[in-house]
Amino acid sequence: MTEPINKKKTDNRLLLKYAGLGTQLLIGLAAAVYIGLQIDKWIDLTTPVAVWLLPLLFIAIVIYKIIKDTSAKK
């Protein structure tokens, strides 16, 4: 049996929505590290605080968004 056309379109939309997620994650992490380095240099810290906190914050936000988007709607 074949699947209904509407279900196939929905599946393709979900696939396309998350297809570039890996690239977006890598670019976002690189940007967070770069901005963290610049903040640490600007504040003149010996311990790299921002270079650790910004990527961790970015990862937490991305994980939250993925869980929120993929959880079952009530």
Phi, psi and omega in degrees: 000150178263155179279152176298150183297322181297320179293320179296319179296319179296316179297319179294323178296317178297319179297315180292327180297322184255006182295320182265015184297321180297316179294317179298322180295315180295317179294319178296319177294318178298318178295319180295320178294315180298314179296321177298318177298318180294320178295315179297322178291319182293319180279343180064053177269142176278328176264126183285085183282309184293327181292341175265320186286318182298313177296323178295319177296318178298315180297318180297318180294318180295316179297317178300315181296319179296315180296318180295319181289328186261353180287157181291134179280137181259000000 
